[in-house]
Amino acid sequence: MQEERSYKDKKVISIGTVSELTGLSVRQIRYYEERQLISPERSSKGTRKYSFMDIERLMNIADLREEGVQTTEILKDIRKREEKLNNPAQLRKKMLQGQLNAHFQYKHN
């Protein structure tokens, strides 16, 4: 059974469109791919395809780079966050915290 993916995760956007949406050059986007900060899928013809989540990540990367953060530090941070999300105990804790926050915020408004 194939897992349902959100439209934000579907890799359907071309590199040219990503460039237009983010303001990054195609060269910058490819560089971030080389640095393993993003990982587009490839079509059968080898065309890179990106998701809306990739676009959001690229915007965050661009902001961090403007602040002077090195790509190696960005990669460390990305891997740390992914590791937390892939840890079932951490994920449960995060979900429970979100539910508690939503409950108490709703109750107090």
Protein Blocks (a to p, Z undefined) as FASTA:
>chain_A
ZZdddfklpccbdfklmmmmnopafklmmmmmmnopaccdddfkopacddfklmmmmmmm
mmmmmnopafklmmmmmmmmmmmmmmmklmmmmmmmmmmmmmmmmmmZZ
